Each structure stands twice: as structure tokens, then as C-alpha cells.
């Protein structure tokens, strides 16, 4: 059965093979084997620790077949941005200027480099192998993070952000980077993209602290600021449907937007509700498999399945019960996979 679960140390080989296939521009997945192992170890510790305050650790999830061991997707929640190394972003600012002598006014738009040390939580590192896209699995993999947040609310900050991938040409060129950052850091985009996952010190050393005035940039560059890569458009649409909205922040390298929502106000977090298992059916239930059912089996596990309910009492099939280590009387968490979905059918 396909499940989304917490990453394990034993997943290193399969997860490394997966992230090796991720395209450039997915910054948080540009990891060598040792740094990926470090992230997995941090995640394993995060799931096991008893403290509840956010410390910046990653919670890494993987989409895998629990029978064959095939691993085809991953996503992550970072409990806090900033800290010893700040979170860097450009803030889009506007200022009004007027000349009495010339009798003219002008609105000036600029990019101001921001350093955020005590920032919000962040979702990121979402990647699904191409042949599995288009079947709702990407949505499941993404929304499972919000089920996790609902189940462990104290582990995350009051706000949640996502850095969306900015525009990139078909040949791999990143126009925003070439127009701004590369003037001050004369290396390829792929180099800074990868290095920023190791250390951000070079940003402090090389990037200008003064505003970047958009009037000095070509129109095509200005038009691309805050726009996403075509492959990121579905992810942005999903997050907006869950309550996220664009902010005045953009990525300093590719100009992609930063979206944000108060953690408790994320639609998927709000519609994740505790339920009790009333019955386990021997056969699959009728209807669409469009409910994300989660438990703390192996720290966190979710399945995409059909359920039947009467209030907070659920009927699920035996395969889901086995995958989630549930029995009659067990507590689990249920989330309709889409905000507009009607209530679950009642048990007959």
C-alpha cells in the first residue's frame, strides 16, 4: 500500500536517488549524500524528541510503497526559519517622491535585502517523481505536512511560509539572477543555489546592502519578479486554496514569491480533525479515495483512502487500518483532501 510517512535512516539510498533526479532550482533538494543523511538524522530526532517548542529542525516525509519499498516523493516542514544564519529575502518597497520645482511626482519601487532571524515555520522540499504526477499524489504529499502540523501544533511557529520557485528559461537561465545577484556574485546560479543550502555567509559577504531600484532593470526582469516557474504553478494554486497569500517578499536569487498564512488559519490544518475508529471493514469501502487519514504510527503515517463516518466515528478498510496501526477504538486524524469537499458519507 502507498503511504506517506516519517523518513527513516534506512531511506537514505532511495531518497538520495530520488533527489538526484530533482531539477536544478529546487534549492532545498540540492544535497550531497552526507548532507542528506544529516537532514534525515535531524528529522528522526525531531520526531522523537519530547520538547514542543520549534527549534528549526526539519520534519521530512516520504511517499513510499510499504510492500515493495519503492520511494517516489518527499516533502518537508521546517519548524523555524532564521536563527544563527538569518533567512534572507528581498522586500518590495514603494516610496513617493515629489518635486515642487518640476511639478512632478514619482513612485519608486525597490528591493530591500531583509535578514530575518526569528522567522516563521516553512514548508518546502516537495518533489514527486514525474510518472506519479497528475493522480492527486502531489496534493496528498503536500497536504500530509498540514496533517502533521495539526497533530503536533506546539512544534511550529505562529506563521507558515513557502518560498515558491521563480521563473527559469528552458535552457536553465534564471533572468532575475543574471540581472541582479550575478553582478555581485560572479558564479553560475547552480553554484549559489547549492551553496545556500550549506551556508548563507556568502550572501552577507557579497550581496549589496543598498536598495536595488527596479527602474534600473529591464522591463522583462521587472515583469518576472514575484512570478513562479511553470512547474510550480500547481503548487502555488494549491497553497492559495488553503489560505496562503503572496507577501511583499521574494527570493533573492530567482525572484520567486514568498507566500504566507497564519499556521492556525491554514485550511488544511483547520479541517484536520481527530476521530475514533468504530469499525474496520474487510473489503475496500465504496467511493473515492479522497480522505487523508493519519496516525502516529512510526511517528507519522498517512494514507489516501475512502472512509465512512457518523460524526467523529469512522469506518475504514483493513488495509488502511494495518498501514496506520489502528484498531477499533483507536484515535486517528482525518482530512478531506480538498477544501470544497462535502462531508464524509455516513456509515450505514
Secondary structure, DSSP 8 states (H G I E B T S, - for coil): -EEEEE--GGGHHHHHHHHHTS-TT-GGG---HHHHHHHHHHHHHHHH----S--S-EEEEEEEETTT--EEEEEEEES--EEEEEEEEEEEEEEEEEETTTTEEEEEEEEEEEEEEE--EEEEEEEE-GGGTTSSHHHHHHHHHHHHHHHTGGGS-SEEEEE--B---TTS--HHHHHTHHHHS-S-HHHHHHHTTT--HHHHHHS-SS-EEGGGS-HHHHHHTT-B-GGGHHHHHHHHHTT-EEEEEE-TTT--EEEEEEGGG-HHHHT-EEEEEEEEESS--SS---EEEEE-GGG-EEEEE--EEETTEEEEEHHHHHHTT--TT-EEEEEESSTT-----B--
